[in-house]
Each structure stands twice: as structure tokens, then as C-alpha cells.
Amino acid sequence: MSRHQIALFTFTLSGGGSIGPDALREIWKRASGSNNVSVGRKLLHGNRDRPVYTLYAAQGLADLRGVEMRLRRLLEATHLNASLSVLPP
């Protein structure tokens, strides 16, 4: 992650779903309209079945609501049932 990026969204997948970093980065690039993005995946202690994915981008990413809607549609299109959260600025 670039030090000029901030975490904007987190999500978990249900139903044993999983996504690799390259595929997730591509979805995130398309949703955000930016190549300046990165992704993370963390296994929380005691919840190894459902990792938390974090999406990072440059601070001040335009039209965050539109980005969220595109992200939701792209995740659905890949048949990933995600519980998405917007992080506070």
C-alpha cells in the first residue's frame, strides 16, 4: 500500500467465498476508476473462515457513493456475496 492511500472499504464474503489479490485489485480498479489502488486481506483471530478484505485508494477519491455502487455491482457480477462497509474519512 502506498503511504498516500487510505482504507476506504472493508468487506467479508459469505458462503465460503474467496477472491485472490489480482482479481480483487482488478475489480477495485474498475470500480474506483483509478490505477492508484491496493488491496489487503486479514484473518481475524477466531474467525479464520471469513477474512476481512480492505480496499485502499488515494485520499479524495471522487464520487465515493458511485464507486461504492460500481463495487457492489462488480462483486455481484462475479457471484461474490459480500458484506461491504464504507470506512469513515
C-alpha atoms as one frame of an Amber mdcrd trajectory, in Angstrom:
protein
   0.000   0.000   0.000   1.270   3.447  -0.897   1.596   5.812   2.040  -0.655
   8.226   0.124  -3.528   5.745   0.140  -6.209   5.320   2.771  -8.584   2.459
   3.532 -11.998   3.221   2.029 -13.951  -0.042   2.177 -13.846  -3.341   4.003
 -15.863  -6.430   3.276 -16.282 -10.079   4.122 -17.563 -12.822   1.864 -20.220
 -15.290   2.894 -20.737 -18.856   1.835 -17.057 -19.768   1.869 -16.341 -17.351
  -0.984 -12.819 -16.203  -1.716 -11.026 -13.944  -4.158  -7.356 -13.624  -4.963
  -5.452 -10.337  -4.745  -5.037  -9.863  -8.512  -8.734 -10.399  -9.249  -9.748
  -8.158  -6.351  -7.330  -5.424  -7.437  -8.825  -5.520 -10.956 -12.378  -5.189
  -9.593 -11.266  -2.352  -7.356  -9.529  -0.540 -10.242 -12.682  -0.774 -12.339
 -14.951   0.370  -9.502 -12.730   3.268  -8.448 -11.686   4.364 -11.932  -8.091
   4.580 -10.696  -4.908   2.558 -11.041  -3.625   4.003  -7.757  -5.258   1.323
  -5.593  -4.240  -1.573  -3.398  -5.979  -4.361  -1.536  -5.437  -6.264   1.678
  -6.692  -9.441   3.297  -6.562 -10.152   7.017  -7.583 -13.197   9.004  -9.024
 -12.105  12.310  -8.261 -14.217  15.335 -11.064 -16.681  15.926 -12.712 -16.058
  12.550 -10.491 -17.866  10.055 -13.405 -18.819   7.791 -14.183 -15.208   6.875
 -11.201 -12.994   6.163 -11.656  -9.237   6.058 -10.696  -7.611   2.761  -9.684
  -3.936   2.722  -9.631  -1.657  -0.314  -7.261   1.309  -0.415  -7.070   4.306
  -2.760  -5.792   7.855  -2.838  -7.423  10.212  -0.377 -10.060  12.361  -2.047
 -11.287   9.709  -4.478 -14.153  11.384  -6.345 -17.791  10.236  -6.136 -17.369
   7.717  -3.335 -21.077   6.801  -3.479 -20.779   5.989  -7.197 -17.614   3.990
  -6.527 -19.483   2.013  -3.862 -22.358   1.227  -6.234 -19.954   0.077  -9.004
 -18.056  -2.029  -6.489 -21.241  -3.725  -5.291 -22.293  -4.471  -8.886 -18.879
  -5.857  -9.825 -18.761  -8.114  -6.768 -22.263  -9.378  -7.567 -21.288  -9.959
 -11.203 -18.501 -12.261 -10.042 -21.011 -14.120  -7.826 -19.401 -12.975  -4.597
 -21.851 -12.340  -1.785 -20.128  -9.526   0.089 -20.988  -7.612   3.216 -19.455
  -4.237   2.309 -18.721  -1.391   4.746 -17.691   2.167   3.944 -14.986   3.402
   6.291 -15.257   6.871   7.798 -12.939   9.510   6.307
